[in-house]
Amino acid sequence: MSIAPPATATSDVEEMILDTVRQLVKERVEPRAAEIDEKGEFPWDIKELFAQNDLLGIPFPEEYGGLGGSFVTYVKVVEEVAKACASSSLIIAVQELGALPILIGGTDEQKRRWIPDLASGKKIAAYALTEPGSGSDAAGSMRTKARRDGDDYVLDGTKIWITQGSVADVTTVFAVTDPAKGPNGISAFVLEKGTPGFTVGKLEKKMGIRGSPTVELSFENCRVPAANMLGAEGEGFKIAMKVLDKSRPGIAAQALGIAQGALDYATEYTKQRVAFGKPISQQQGLQFMLADMKTEVEAARLLLYEAASKCDENAPDVTTWAAMAKLKCGDTAMSVTVDAVQLLGGYGYSTEYPVERMMRDAKITQIYEGTQQIQRLVIARSMVGKWSPPKP
């Protein structure tokens, strides 16, 4: 009987990729992290660095210009970058998020039209689902409309909280094509930068991930060719939900990276800081904090890597595993970064040290790609089902 290798096992190719990423992070990303946060500007130099080293195309099929890497490798790359800079890690994670609807719902022709430029980093992707009145209730409260007009669809509406929306060349937009059908009346469209009627609005000023632009997108009499629809009319929401199965582990990887980065920094600090005649790492109370932080990070890592393996296998329970990974890693990122600030004392509260930035960055991982409350609903419903009242 053969035994499958553990999810944490690495191949020679994967290790080569991760070695390259670690070097790039140490030499190019980490020195820029504080400035990226302070200026709140998209780091084009880091995006180009990732593109030149093929990091944006890791999870994309080789036939469409990607590296054809495993999903496990992809989440490990996001994790490595997030250890130093959460904003920079989003460049990789959101490229995958924006491309997933095309990979999942697109025809071969559509994939060949858009994926190679996304895999190479020549173009940037975004994903537009959330609206002013629809966050967790994405289907029931969607107001953006798309009506058929000849060979086009005409879009009208607004999307908010769109990561990379102001720098994206290709954006997947979800809109209602048949209000009477509820979730089955939502369709997905690929919009390209410069399409008439498609405008970028308000840039959000955020607590964390400041180097990743989050914007409002507006559509006013915006004409999109019918050839840009992904799947059939009414299949958009199904595509959106399938996307989340493979995008949530990416955010979990970001959260895990933030947690590990904070733990690494706090651990080294406690070894150097002396109080009461010895390094504070030798104080039992602080040792207990470090032990708990380490245990939570490693538990989150094992859960994430297993979820990523489920993505590679297209396992039937991937939705549940993706939700569990996102839940655990997001909560771990928040708790570990808060403790890291505490371990540094007053220095932890200073912008001269990275843990306060890591704490600010960590919070968003409990909110986007589905709040932690939504993750718990997904997990619980996989266990007990969704109750429907009996018909009279």
Secondary structure, 3 states (H helix, E strand, C coil): CCCCCCCCCCCHHHHHHHHHHHHHHHHHHHHHHHHHHHHCCCCHHHHHHHHHCCCCCCCCCHHHCCCCCCHHHHHHHHHHHHCCCHHHHHHHHHHHHHHHHHHHHCCHHHHHHHHHHHHHCCCCEEEECCECCECCCCCCCCCCEEEEECCEEEEEEEEEEEECCCCCCEEEEEEECCHHHHHHHEEEEEEECCCCCEEEEEECCCCCCCCCCEEEEEEEEEEEEHHHEECCCCCHHHHHHHHHHHHHHHHHHHHHHHHHHHHHHHHHHHHHCEECCEEHHHCHHHHHHHHHHHHHHHHHHHHHHHHHHHHHHCCCCHHHHHHHHHHHHHHHHHHHHHHHHHHHHHHHHCCCCCHHHHHHHHHHCCCCCCCHHHHHHHHHHHHHCCCCCCCC
